[in-house]
């Protein structure tokens, strides 16, 4: 796999050594068990797979290289490069300006951008309308396009099945940058509709079967269907693709459910397209690694990542089914051994919890992070945790195991 030039301040000597050792021992990635780090009074199980994925490293490499190669030029990002506050803040420090926020709200008018400027397309990709707008201004996009290749794979698969007269059902969060981009590309090739969860998939099925009258569709799915969508015509053949950061198991459950409904209703085995190959490898690996990590007898889990990171929130969701879980954006959120600031992604707010570390010894903590979280941030979390335990072994001592 291609190697990227990611700034050294995002790297962690400890985690790099662990990942290298695990990769050498398990080249085929069949072992998803966590790595146990025994510091004495505290034990930490690190997920087998976590942190920067291929698409994120590619985007960061292109962004920092663009800054280095174009001194004096104005450089813009369409929106957040990835959903990590530290990385986006670092880009701003290097002079990059954001044209939109993560929700698509304009921060700098496109009218202010000229053909002499550089515009980076983020890892999530962008809509065809925005691409056209940039091209009409004479702004080259190909060299500065950091769209994840696995996101583009979803777009390509959507085009193929749309050409075979399938309607594209996108499992994703309607307001997310990646879903907006995927919807744009899918809708350019055929009818498309977004469903955010199984509840909306069930609603969609009620229009397939005729349980609900067709006119209700346009209210229920307002803003989530393509122009010219005809319920009476476009729900006879379906293919499901996903926002690559969703729970893979949820996407598969939605696909299986809609497949059963439409094949039963139409009596045609060809009424549903096979799209299993659109699931992102990193999303799968990270989620599978968390499931394996949860087999450990632990006291709590800590998940590190940006609070608006979809893939990180799904790792939290998995951990929450088993044990107390704390979703933090940085080591600074671990205020003390008694107090932690953590994000409740269900209520979309940060909470202050007391007594999150148990009194037993050793304390066993599971740790993972999202695909947009630098390894250095995870190491910082580990170092902060160690400071709470008197007599804990040093990072250097434990690291010798992996040299």
C-alpha positions in Angstrom: 0.0 0.0 0.0 1.2 3.5 -0.8 3.1 5.3 2.0 2.3 8.9 2.8 4.3 11.8 4.2 2.3 12.6 7.3 3.8 15.3 9.7 5.9 13.7 12.4 3.9 15.5 15.2 0.9 13.3 14.4 3.0 10.1 15.0 3.6 8.2 18.2 6.7 6.2 18.8 4.9 3.8 21.0 1.9 3.2 18.7 4.1 3.1 15.6 6.2 0.3 17.2 3.0 -1.6 18.2 1.4 -1.3 14.8 4.7 -2.4 13.1 5.0 -5.4 15.4 1.4 -6.5 14.9 1.6 -6.1 11.1 4.8 -8.2 10.9 3.2 -11.0 13.0 -0.2 -10.8 11.2 0.3 -9.7 7.6 -3.1 -11.0 6.5 -4.9 -9.1 9.3 -6.7 -12.2 10.6 -6.0 -11.5 14.3 -8.3 -8.8 15.6 -7.4 -9.3 19.3 -6.3 -6.1 21.1 -2.7 -5.4 22.2 -2.3 -5.5 26.0 -0.1 -2.9 27.6 0.7 -3.8 31.2 1.7 -0.7 33.2 1.2 -2.5 36.6 -1.6 -0.7 38.4 -3.3 0.1 35.1 -3.6 -2.2 32.0 -4.6 -0.8 28.6 -5.9 -2.9 25.8 -5.4 -1.1 22.5 -7.6 -2.0 19.6 -5.9 -3.9 16.8 -6.9 -1.3 14.2 -7.5 2.4 14.9 -6.3 5.9 13.9 -5.5 7.4 10.5 -6.8 5.3 7.6 -5.5 5.4 4.0 -7.9 8.1 2.9 -7.0 10.4 5.8 -3.3 10.0 5.4 -3.6 10.7 1.7 -5.6 13.9 2.4 -3.2 15.2 5.0 -0.2 14.4 2.8 -1.7 16.4 -0.1 -2.7 19.3 2.1 0.6 19.9 3.8 2.6 19.3 0.5 0.4 21.8 -1.2 1.2 24.4 1.5 5.0 23.7 1.2 5.0 23.8 -2.6 3.0 27.0 -3.0 4.5 29.8 -0.7 2.6 33.0 -1.0 -0.5 31.5 -2.7 -3.9 31.6 -1.2 -5.0 28.1 -0.4 -8.6 27.2 0.5 -10.4 24.1 1.7 -14.0 23.5 0.7 -14.8 22.4 4.2 -13.1 20.5 7.0 -10.3 18.3 5.6 -11.4 15.5 8.1 -13.4 15.5 11.2 -10.6 16.1 13.7 -10.3 19.5 15.4 -6.5 19.4 15.9 -5.8 18.6 12.2 -8.1 21.3 11.0 -6.6 23.8 13.4 -3.1 22.8 12.2 -4.1 23.5 8.6 -5.5 26.9 9.6 -2.1 27.7 11.3 -0.4 26.9 8.0 -2.5 29.5 6.3 -5.3 27.4 4.8 -8.8 29.1 4.8 -12.1 27.3 5.0 -14.8 28.2 2.4 -17.6 26.3 4.2 -18.2 24.8 7.6 -18.9 21.1 8.0 -22.7 21.6 7.4 -22.1 23.4 4.1 -22.7 26.9 5.4 -20.6 29.4 3.4 -17.8 31.1 5.4 -16.1 32.8 2.5 -18.1 33.6 -0.6 -17.1 31.7 -3.8 -17.0 35.1 -5.5 -13.9 36.0 -3.5 -12.0 33.0 -5.0 -10.1 33.4 -8.2 -8.3 31.3 -10.8 -5.0 32.1 -9.1 -6.1 30.5 -5.9 -5.8 26.8 -4.9 -8.9 25.0 -3.6 -8.5 21.6 -1.8 -11.3 19.2 -2.0 -11.6 17.4 1.4 -11.4 13.6 2.0 -15.2 13.4 2.0 -15.4 14.6 -1.6 -17.8 17.3 -2.8 -20.9 17.7 -5.0 -20.8 17.9 -8.8 -22.3 21.4 -8.5 -19.4 22.7 -6.5 -16.9 21.0 -8.8 -18.5 22.7 -11.8 -18.4 26.0 -10.0 -14.7 25.7 -9.4 -14.0 24.6 -12.9 -16.0 27.5 -14.4 -13.7 29.8 -12.4 -10.7 28.1 -14.0 -9.6 26.6 -10.7 -7.9 23.2 -11.2 -9.3 20.5 -8.9 -7.6 17.2 -9.9 -4.2 17.9 -8.4 -5.8 19.2 -5.1 -8.5 16.6 -4.8 -8.0 14.6 -1.6 -11.3 12.6 -1.9 -10.8 9.2 -0.3 -10.5 6.5 -3.0 -12.9 4.3 -1.0 -15.5 7.1 -1.2 -14.9 7.3 -5.0 -15.4 3.5 -5.1 -19.0 4.1 -3.8 -19.6 6.7 -6.5 -18.3 4.4 -9.2 -20.4 1.5 -8.0 -23.5 3.7 -7.8 -22.9 4.7 -11.5 -22.6 1.1 -12.6 -25.8 -0.1 -10.9 -27.7 3.1 -12.0 -26.8 2.3 -15.6 -28.6 -1.0 -15.0 -31.8 0.8 -14.0 -31.4 0.4 -10.3 -32.4 3.2 -7.9 -29.6 4.0 -5.5 -30.4 3.9 -1.8 -27.7 5.6 0.2 -27.3 4.7 3.9 -25.9 7.8 5.5 -26.5 10.9 7.5 -28.3 13.4 5.2 -26.3 16.4 6.4 -22.9 14.8 6.3 -20.4 16.1 3.7 -19.7 12.6 2.3 -23.4 11.7 2.0 -24.1 15.0 0.3 -21.3 14.3 -2.2 -22.3 10.7 -2.7 -25.9 11.7 -3.3 -24.9 14.3 -5.9 -22.8 11.7 -7.8 -25.5 9.0 -7.5 -28.3 11.4 -8.6 -26.4 12.4 -11.7 -26.7 8.8 -12.9 -30.2 7.9 -11.8 -32.9 8.1 -9.1 -31.5 8.2 -5.6 -32.7 8.4 -2.0 -31.0 8.7 1.4 -32.0 6.7 4.4 -30.3 7.4 7.7 -31.2 4.3 9.7 -33.3 1.1 9.8 -36.3 3.2 10.8 -36.2 5.1 7.5 -35.4 1.9 5.6 -38.6 0.5 7.0 -40.5 3.6 6.0 -39.1 3.3 2.5 -40.3 -0.4 2.4 -43.8 0.8 3.2 -43.8 2.7 -0.1 -42.4 -0.3 -2.0 -45.3 -2.5 -0.8 -47.9 0.2 -1.2 -48.7 0.2 2.5 -48.3 4.0 2.4 -49.6 6.1 -0.4 -47.0 7.5 -2.9 -47.7 11.1 -2.2 -46.6 10.8 1.5 -43.1 9.8 0.3 -42.3 13.4 -0.7 -43.0 14.7 2.8 -41.4 11.8 4.7 -38.2 12.0 2.6 -38.1 15.7 2.0 -34.6 16.8 1.0 -33.4 13.2 0.7 -34.5 12.2 -2.9 -33.3 13.2 -6.3 -35.1 15.6 -8.7 -37.8 13.8 -10.6 -38.1 10.9 -8.2 -41.2 8.9 -9.0 -42.3 6.6 -6.3 -44.5 4.5 -8.6 -41.5 3.9 -11.0 -38.3 4.1 -9.0 -38.9 1.6 -6.1 -39.0 -1.5 -8.2 -35.2 -2.1 -8.5 -32.8 -1.1 -5.7 -29.2 -1.1 -4.8 -27.8 0.0 -1.4 -24.5 1.9 -0.9 -23.3 3.7 2.1 -21.6 6.7 3.7 -18.3 4.8 4.3 -18.1 5.8 8.0 -21.5 4.2 9.0 -21.7 1.0 11.0 -21.0 -1.7 8.5 -23.4 -4.0 10.3 -26.2 -1.4 10.0 -25.6 -0.9 6.3 -25.7 -4.7 5.8 -28.9 -5.1 7.9 -30.6 -2.3 5.8 -29.5 -3.9 2.6 -30.6 -7.4 3.7 -34.0 -6.0 4.8 -34.7 -4.0 1.6 -33.6 -7.0 -0.5 -36.0 -9.3 1.2 -38.9 -6.8 0.9 -38.4 -5.9 -2.8 -37.7 -9.5 -3.9 -40.8 -10.7 -2.1 -42.9 -7.9 -3.4 -41.7 -8.0 -7.0 -41.0 -11.7 -7.2 -37.9 -10.8 -9.2 -34.5 -12.0 -7.8 -32.8 -9.4 -10.0 -34.7 -6.5 -8.4 -31.9 -6.0 -5.9 -28.2 -5.2 -6.8 -25.3 -6.7 -5.0 -23.3 -3.8 -3.5 -21.4 -5.5 -0.6 -18.1 -4.3 -2.1 -18.8 -0.7 -1.2 -18.1 -1.2 2.5 -14.9 0.6 3.5 -12.0 -1.6 4.6 -10.9 0.8 7.4 -14.5 1.1 8.8 -14.8 -2.7 8.8 -11.4 -3.2 10.4 -11.8 -0.6 13.1 -15.3 -1.8 14.0 -14.3 -5.5 14.0 -11.3 -4.6 16.2 -13.6 -2.9 18.7 -15.8 -6.0 18.8 -12.8 -8.2 19.5 -11.5 -5.7 22.1 -14.9 -5.9 23.9 -14.3 -9.6 24.6 -11.7 -8.5 27.2 -12.8 -8.2 30.9 -12.3 -4.5 31.2 -13.6 -1.7 33.5 -14.2 1.0 31.0 -13.5 2.2 27.4 -12.1 5.4 26.1 -12.7 6.5 22.5 -10.6 9.4 21.1 -11.7 11.5 18.2 -13.5 14.6 16.9 -17.0 15.0 18.2 -18.4 15.5 14.7 -16.7 12.3 13.4 -19.2 9.8 12.2 -16.9 6.8 12.3 -15.7 7.6 15.8 -19.3 7.9 17.1 -20.0 4.4 15.8 -17.0 3.0 17.7 -18.5 4.7 20.8 -21.8 3.1 20.0 -20.3 -0.4 19.9 -18.4 0.1 23.2 -21.5 1.5 25.0 -23.3 -1.8 24.6 -20.7 -3.5 26.9 -19.3 -1.1 29.5 -18.9 2.5 30.6 -17.5 4.5 27.6 -16.0 8.0 27.5 -15.8 9.8 24.2 -13.0 12.4 24.4 -11.4 14.7 21.8 -8.0 15.0 23.6 -6.0 14.1 26.7 -6.9 17.4 28.2 -10.5 16.1 28.7 -9.1 13.7 31.4 -9.1 16.5 34.0 -8.0 14.2 36.9 -8.3 10.6 38.2 -11.7 11.7 39.5 -13.1 13.8 36.7 -13.5 13.6 32.9 -15.2 15.8 30.3 -16.7 13.6 27.6 -19.1 13.9 24.7 -22.6 12.4 24.7 -23.2 12.0 20.9 -26.8 11.0 21.5 -27.6 14.4 23.1 -24.8 16.3 21.3 -23.3 17.8 24.4 -20.2 17.5 26.6 -20.7 16.1 30.1 -18.6 16.2 33.2 -18.5 12.8 35.0 -17.0 12.1 38.4 -15.5 8.8 39.6 -15.0 7.3 36.2 -11.9 5.3 37.2 -12.7 2.4 39.6 -10.9 1.8 42.9 -9.8 -1.8 42.0 -6.3 -2.6 40.9 -5.3 -3.1 38.2 -7.7 -0.9 36.4 -8.3 -2.3 32.9 -9.1 0.3 30.2 -9.9 -0.3 26.5 -8.7 2.4 24.1 -9.4 3.0 20.4 -9.7 6.1 18.2 -11.5 7.2 15.0 -10.0 7.1 11.5 -9.2 10.9 11.6 -7.4 10.8 15.0 -3.6 11.1 15.1 -1.8 8.4 17.0 0.0 11.1 18.9 -3.3 12.0 20.5 -3.9 8.5 21.6 -0.4 8.3 23.2 -1.1 11.6 25.0 -4.2 10.0 26.5 -2.2 7.0 27.6 0.5 9.2 29.2 -2.2 11.3 31.0 -3.8 8.1 32.4 -0.5 6.8 33.6 0.0 10.0 35.6 -3.0 9.1 37.7 -1.5 5.8 38.9 1.4 5.8 41.3 4.1 3.3 40.5 2.9 2.8 36.9 5.6 1.6 34.5 6.9 4.2 32.0 6.0 4.3 28.3 9.7 3.5 27.5 9.6 0.4 29.6 6.5 -1.1 28.0 7.7 0.0 24.5 10.7 -2.3 24.8 8.4 -5.2 24.2 7.8 -4.0 20.7 11.4 -3.2 19.6 
